[in-house]
Amino acid sequence: MQAAAEWGGLRTPHFYVIGDASGGRLRDVALRFEQFREVVTQLLPAALRAGSAPVVVIVFPNDRSYRPFMPVVNGRTVPVAGFFVDGADVNYITMNIEAGEAAFPVVFHEYSHLLLSTAFAHAPIWFNEGLAEYFSTFELTDAGRRALIGRPISRHVALLRERRLKLSQLFAIGPDSKEYTQEGVERELLYAQSWALVHYARHSEPVLSERQRVEGRRFASLESLARRLADGEPLDESVRATYAMTLEELDTELQAYVRKQVYTHVELSSADSVITRIDGEAAAIDSPEVDGWLADLLAHLQRGPEAIPRLERALKARADLPRALATLGVLRIRQGDRREGMALLERAVAAGPEIESVQFEYGWALATEDVLDASRAQRARAALERAIALRPGYPAAIQMLASVYGQTGEFDKMRDLLVPLVKAVPDNQDAALQLAAALLGLGDFPGARSLIGPILARPRNEEMRARARTLLGQISRLQQQR
C-alpha cells in the first residue's frame, strides 16, 4: 500500500468514494456515478422504487495495487478493470483508475444489475443482461455537461452481422444454460442479442398506439414481456398480449432493425437535470481506516482468512474503528465464536452510531441468536430501527426488523414496515410471505391469502412454495377454530 496520506474519502447523496487518488480525481469518479444513477432514474424510474444497501466505490491507482483485490476464480486472479460486489449490508464497486475509460463500462454494467434488481429481482437473463449492456454505454461529453447513452457496442454489432439467435432461443436461456455459464461465442451472442433487443425496444418505432409508443420509450413494453415470461406465461401468448403481434413477427422486426445498423442514442443535458457538480471535499483517510475498508471488501469476496490479519493490524493501531470492529465481529461469528463476535459488534455500534451498515450488522447478529430473549430483541430492534432511520428503504434491515417484530408478536409494526417494500418490489416473495405472516397474526386472513395465492401459483423456488403452504395451512386451522 502506498502512503496512507494519499487515501481520501468523499460522500455524495448515493455513494461513498474512497481511494488512493487526489481529491479532484475522487470528485470526478463520484460525479460520474451520480450522473449515471440519475440518467438511469430518468430512463427507467421503476429501477429505483426501492432502496438498497450503501454503495462504496474503491478507486485503486494502478493495476499493481488493484491486483490483490481482483476477483479470484478457481484459485486464479481474474484481471479486470473494475467489478461490482453486492451484499445485504454493503455493496462495493472497485476500479483501476489507471485503466481510464475502459473501467467504467464494466462497473456500470454490474451496478445496473443492482439498480434493476430492486424493481425486478427475478428478471430473465436476456432482460437483465440486455439492459445492463445498454446502460454500460453511458458516457459524458461537453466537459461533463451532456450525457449520452445507447451508442452501439461495436463488438455486438460485428457479431450480429455474422450470427443471430431466434427470440425463441434467446428467451429459453436461463441461469443454468451453457450459453450463460460457459465462456465462448455462444455467451457473447447471448449478450449481443440481448443488447440488440433492448436497443430495439428503446429506439425503434413499432406499429403501436401513441400511448404504447410513450411507454415503449421507457422500456415498459419490454418489461411487461419480461415479467410475463418470468411468471411462467406461455411465450406466444405473452408476445401477442404485449406487442399485438406473433413471436415470429416480433423476431422479424428485430432482425430488420439489426440489419439496418442504424443505432440512435439518448442525449441528456443539464436542462434534463443531469448533475454537473459534486459539492464537498475529500477527507484524508489514515492507514488503519484504509485497512478496515479493504478487509471488508475481502470479506465480501468470501476471503475472510485474508481479511482477518488486516483487521487485527488496523485495530491494533486504532481500537475504535467501527468498520474494522464490525467486519471482524461478523467474521468471528461465522467462524463459530459468537461471544467474541458480539463483543466486537457492541464496540462497533458504540463507536459508529451514524454508520447504517454497522447498525445493521449488529442487529442481524442479535436477531439470529439461537434464543431471542426480551433483552436481545430490544437491542436488535434499536439497532435495525437506527439503520433504517439513517438509510430509509434499506431492504435487508427492513426484512430483518420485520422478522424481529414477528418473533415478538408486534404484527402491526411488522405489517406497516413491510407494506411499502412489498408495494415497491412486488416480486420479492420473501417479503411478501413475511407480510402474509404479519396479516395472519393480525387475523386478516383474506389479506394473507391474497399474498400467498400468487406465490403458490408461481413460486420462485421450493422454499417459497413450502413456506406459502405452511402459512396457508395455518390460516385453515385458525379459521376452523373460530
C-alpha positions, 0 to 999 in steps of 0.5 A, a space after each residue: 500500500 502506498 502512503 496512507 496520506 494519499 487515501 481520501 474519502 468523499 460522500 455524495 447523496 448515493 455513494 461513498 468514494 474512497 481511494 488512493 487518488 487526489 481529491 479532484 480525481 475522487 470528485 470526478 469518479 463520484 460525479 460520474 456515478 451520480 450522473 449515471 444513477 440519475 440518467 438511469 432514474 430518468 430512463 427507467 424510474 421503476 429501477 429505483 422504487 426501492 432502496 438498497 444497501 450503501 454503495 462504496 466505490 474503491 478507486 485503486 491507482 494502478 493495476 499493481 495495487 488493484 491486483 490483490 483485490 481482483 476477483 479470484 476464480 478457481 484459485 486464479 486472479 481474474 484481471 479486470 478493470 473494475 467489478 461490482 460486489 453486492 451484499 445485504 449490508 454493503 455493496 462495493 464497486 472497485 476500479 483501476 483508475 489507471 485503466 481510464 475509460 475502459 473501467 467504467 463500462 464494466 462497473 456500470 454494467 454490474 451496478 445496473 444489475 443492482 439498480 434493476 434488481 430492486 424493481 425486478 429481482 427475478 428478471 430473465 437473463 436476456 432482460 437483465 443482461 440486455 439492459 445492463 449492456 445498454 446502460 454500460 454505454 453511458 458516457 459524458 461529453 461537453 466537459 461533463 455537461 451532456 450525457 449520452 447513452 445507447 451508442 452501439 457496442 461495436 463488438 455486438 454489432 460485428 457479431 450480429 452481422 455474422 450470427 443471430 439467435 431466434 427470440 425463441 432461443 434467446 428467451 429459453 436461456 436461463 441461469 443454468 444454460 451453457 450459453 450463460 455459464 460457459 465462456 465462448 461465442 455462444 455467451 457473447 451472442 447471448 449478450 449481443 442479442 440481448 443488447 440488440 433487443 433492448 436497443 430495439 425496444 428503446 429506439 425503434 418505432 413499432 406499429 403501436 398506439 401513441 400511448 404504447 409508443 410513450 411507454 415503449 420509450 421507457 422500456 415498459 413494453 419490454 418489461 411487461 414481456 419480461 415479467 410475463 415470461 418470468 411468471 411462467 406465461 406461455 411465450 406466444 401468448 405473452 408476445 401477442 398480449 404485449 406487442 399485438 403481434 406473433 413471436 415470429 413477427 416480433 423476431 422479424 422486426 428485430 432482425 430488420 432493425 439489426 440489419 439496418 445498423 442504424 443505432 440512435 442514442 439518448 442525449 441528456 443535458 443539464 436542462 434534463 437535470 443531469 448533475 454537473 457538480 459534486 459539492 464537498 471535499 475529500 477527507 484524508 483517510 489514515 492507514 488503519 481506516 484504509 485497512 478496515 475498508 479493504 478487509 471488508 471488501 475481502 470479506 465480501 469476496 468470501 476471503 475472510 482468512 485474508 481479511 482477518 490479519 488486516 483487521 487485527 493490524 488496523 485495530 491494533 493501531 486504532 481500537 475504535 474503528 467501527 468498520 474494522 470492529 464490525 467486519 471482524 465481529 461478523 467474521 468471528 461469528 461465522 467462524 463459530 465464536 459468537 461471544 467474541 463476535 458480539 463483543 466486537 459488534 457492541 464496540 462497533 455500534 458504540 463507536 459508529 452510531 451514524 454508520 447504517 451498515 454497522 447498525 445493521 450488522 449488529 442487529 442481524 447478529 442479535 436477531 439470529 441468536 439461537 434464543 431471542 430473549 426480551 433483552 436481545 430483541 430490544 437491542 436488535 430492534 434499536 439497532 435495525 430501527 437506527 439503520 433504517 432511520 439513517 438509510 430509509 428503504 434499506 431492504 435487508 434491515 427492513 426484512 430483518 426488523 420485520 422478522 424481529 417484530 414477528 418473533 415478538 408478536 408486534 404484527 402491526 409494526 411488522 405489517 406497516 414496515 413491510 407494506 411499502 417494500 412489498 408495494 415497491 418490489 412486488 416480486 420479492 416473495 420473501 417479503 411478501 410471505 413475511 407480510 402474509 405472516 404479519 396479516 395472519 397474526 393480525 387475523 386478516 386472513 383474506 389479506 394473507 391469502 391474497 399474498 400467498 395465492 400468487 406465490 403458490 401459483 408461481 413460486 420462485 423456488 421450493 422454499 417459497 412454495 413450502 413456506 406459502 403452504 405452511 402459512 396457508 395451512 395455518 390460516 385453515 386451522 385458525 379459521 376452523 377454530 373460530 
